[in-house]
Structure formats: structure tokens, C-alpha cells
């Protein structure tokens, strides 16, 4: 978990999330950095919009709420686009989920 926290800390500080920076943060926190895990995390985060992943993770419990009234035709088109975006976000999140076993 400390590896993910390190990546989030770097992202929050506006620093690049790369192997070198992750190792520095882990060592500063007193954690022995495992090169394989650092490489796996940086590879999994490559091309991932961390801000969107965080928003999606926070919004997921709310997504299980009961559906409202049927949308109009115009809203259906918007909903389809949102669903397509969610699929790609879910795929990105699935890549992150693989890190946790």
C-alpha cells in the first residue's frame, strides 16, 4: 500500500511518478523499496489519469444507487458517451487493481 501512497504523494506534489522518485519517497519513509514492485506500479500507472481514477474510485459507491426515471433521447446519447468513458476508466482502474492481488 505504501507504494500506491508514494505515487499519490508524488502526483499531489506535482512531481513525475517514475521509478526514481518512487524509490526516493519510499526510502525517505523508511521502507525498503522493491525494484520489481516499483517497476510494476510505474508500468500500471503509465497513461492513467490519476485525478480521474481518484474521482472514479470515490464515485463508485454512489454508482450502485437505484436508477432514476428513463432518460430522454438527448440524454441517452450523453449517457452512451459517459458509459464509453466509464468503460475506459474502469479498464484503467482494473490495471491498478491488479497491483493489490
Helices and strands as residue ranges (DSSP letters): H 2-13, H 19-28, H 35-45, H 50-63, H 73-97, G 98-100
